[in-house]
Structures are given as C-alpha cells and as structure tokens.
Amino acid sequence: MQTTIPRLPRLVEEDPRGQQVLNMLSAHTRLLWPGGAIAVASVKLTPSLSDALKSVHRADMVVRGLELAETRLAREQRGLNMAERQTGNSRGERVSRLLLLADDGAERFYRNVEALLRRHSPRILAVLLETDSATLGELLFGPGSVARLLLLEHKEAVSHVLLSMVD
C-alpha cells in the first residue's frame, strides 16, 4: 500500500497550519479500491471545506468528471514535457493539482482514478471525501446534480482547499 504524500504547495508548507494538513492527510487513509495499491486520505465534508469548494468553484478553478480531468491533465503534461525539453530544466516534485472524490463510486471508477494518479504523480494528490456524489454535486452545481470527481487546477485553489480541511 502506497501512502507517501508528495511535497505540498508552498502556500500550504509556509502556512502555520501546514503541518496539520500533512498530519490530516496521513491520519485516516484507505485504499481506493480493494485490490488497489494507493491509499488516499479520507476527509469529512465540513462546513469550512464546503465553503472553500464553493469559493474555488465560483472562481472557475474546478473541473468536474474523470474524463475531463484526464484530458486536462494530459494536456498539461504535454506542455510541461515540452517546456522541460526546451529549457532543459525539470520541474519541482510538488503537488499542484488536487482530485476530490465522492465515496460512492464503483470499483472500476476508483481503478481508473488510481491509474490517473500513477500517470501524473507527484503533481497530483487525491482525497476521498466522506460524502456521496449527489451531495457533492448539489453543493457546487445545484439540485439534482452529481459530482463523483472534482479536479482543482490551480495551486492557489489547491492550497485554499487543503488548508480548509484543518479549519
């Protein structure tokens, strides 16, 4: 079981609550699926976290759904690879993207998420929210909406949401 947490964004590391975030991410973990190898943090959907998610959604920093997240991450990866080839500089090994997962997905869904995490490690971190996809969808997208996976695309959004998990 892999539970290593990569380096968090600088905004989190430099915040006084940064160590609390690290502790929280390693305190309650579980495998994504029974045959999986990657454990992720399991976190309650608190009022503070809900407010942070609404804030980053209003700022248009949230991608909804596995397929769109895969597309965006692959496009970013191509750009990063091209930049590394052109400059000769490699990028840092730091989290810059956050996947938030509802806890009611099918095993196949979580297997696909694990594959996505492997492809884009270490720049992506996943957190399993202790809520279902209907509750998560309604929170951000309105009544009757479903959201099984959210991708936060900006370091500022990632930092804001991670810090809200320890408020």
C-alpha positions in Angstrom: 0.0 0.0 0.0 1.5 3.3 -1.1 0.7 6.3 1.3 3.6 8.6 0.6 2.4 12.2 0.4 4.4 14.3 -2.0 5.5 17.8 -1.2 2.5 20.1 -0.8 2.2 23.6 -2.5 4.5 26.3 -1.0 1.4 28.2 0.3 0.5 25.2 2.4 4.0 24.4 3.6 4.6 28.1 4.6 1.2 28.4 6.4 1.2 27.8 10.2 -1.4 25.0 9.6 0.9 23.3 7.1 1.9 20.5 9.5 -1.7 19.9 10.4 -2.5 19.4 6.7 0.2 16.8 6.5 -1.0 15.1 9.6 -4.6 15.1 8.4 -3.6 13.6 5.0 -1.8 10.7 6.7 -4.1 10.1 9.7 -7.1 8.5 8.0 -6.3 6.8 4.8 -7.8 4.0 2.8 -7.2 2.1 -0.5 -9.1 3.5 -3.4 -10.4 0.0 -4.2 -9.9 -3.4 -2.6 -7.2 -4.6 -5.0 -5.5 -1.2 -5.2 -2.1 -0.1 -4.1 -2.6 3.6 -3.5 -4.1 4.8 -0.2 -5.7 8.3 -0.1 -6.8 10.5 2.8 -10.4 10.2 3.8 -11.8 13.5 4.9 -15.2 14.7 6.2 -17.0 17.3 4.2 -17.1 20.1 6.8 -18.7 23.5 6.6 -15.3 25.1 6.1 -14.4 22.7 3.3 -17.8 23.2 1.7 -17.2 27.0 1.8 -13.8 26.6 0.3 -15.1 24.4 -2.5 -17.9 26.9 -3.3 -15.3 29.7 -3.4 -12.9 27.9 -5.9 -15.9 26.8 -8.0 -17.1 30.5 -8.2 -13.5 31.3 -9.3 -13.8 28.8 -12.1 -11.0 26.6 -10.8 -12.9 23.3 -10.7 -13.1 20.6 -13.4 -15.9 18.1 -13.0 -15.6 14.5 -14.0 -13.0 11.8 -14.7 -12.8 12.2 -18.4 -12.4 15.9 -18.5 -9.9 15.7 -15.7 -7.9 13.1 -17.7 -8.0 15.4 -20.7 -6.8 18.5 -18.8 -4.0 16.7 -17.0 -2.8 15.0 -20.2 -2.7 18.4 -22.0 -0.9 20.0 -19.1 1.6 17.1 -19.0 2.4 17.6 -22.7 3.0 21.3 -22.1 5.3 20.5 -19.1 7.2 18.0 -21.1 7.7 20.4 -24.0 8.8 23.2 -21.6 11.3 20.8 -20.0 12.8 19.8 -23.4 13.1 23.4 -24.4 14.6 24.8 -21.3 16.5 21.7 -20.0 15.1 22.4 -16.5 13.0 19.8 -14.8 10.0 20.9 -12.7 9.7 20.5 -9.0 8.2 17.5 -7.3 5.4 19.3 -5.7 1.6 18.9 -5.6 -0.1 21.4 -7.9 -3.4 19.6 -8.6 -6.0 18.1 -6.3 -8.6 15.4 -7.0 -11.5 15.3 -4.7 -13.6 12.1 -4.9 -17.0 11.2 -3.6 -17.1 7.9 -1.7 -19.9 6.2 -3.6 -18.1 5.4 -6.9 -17.8 1.9 -8.5 -14.6 -0.1 -8.2 -13.9 0.5 -11.9 -14.1 4.3 -11.3 -11.5 4.1 -8.5 -9.2 1.8 -10.6 -9.3 4.5 -13.3 -8.5 7.2 -10.7 -5.6 5.1 -9.4 -4.2 4.8 -12.9 -4.6 8.6 -13.3 -2.7 9.2 -10.1 0.1 6.9 -11.2 0.4 8.8 -14.6 0.5 12.2 -13.0 2.4 11.6 -9.8 3.8 13.6 -7.9 2.0 16.7 -9.1 -1.5 15.3 -8.2 -3.0 14.4 -4.9 -6.3 12.7 -4.3 -8.6 13.0 -1.3 -11.6 10.9 -0.7 -14.5 13.0 0.7 -16.8 11.2 3.1 -19.9 12.2 1.1 -21.8 10.8 -1.9 -21.7 12.2 -5.4 -25.3 13.6 -5.1 -24.3 15.7 -2.1 -21.1 16.9 -3.7 -22.8 17.7 -7.0 -25.7 19.6 -5.3 -23.2 21.6 -3.2 -21.5 23.1 -6.3 -23.8 22.5 -9.3 -27.3 22.7 -7.9 -30.2 20.4 -7.1 -30.2 17.1 -9.0 -26.5 17.4 -10.0 -23.9 14.7 -9.4 -20.2 15.1 -9.0 -18.1 12.0 -8.4 -14.7 13.7 -9.1 -13.5 17.2 -8.9 -10.1 18.4 -10.2 -8.7 21.6 -8.7 -6.4 23.0 -11.4 -4.7 26.0 -9.7 -2.1 25.9 -6.9 -4.0 28.7 -5.1 -7.2 26.7 -5.1 -5.4 23.5 -4.0 -3.8 25.4 -1.1 -7.1 27.0 -0.1 -9.0 23.8 0.0 -6.3 21.8 1.7 -6.0 24.4 4.4 -9.8 24.5 4.9 -9.6 20.8 5.7 -7.9 21.6 9.0 -10.0 24.7 10.0 
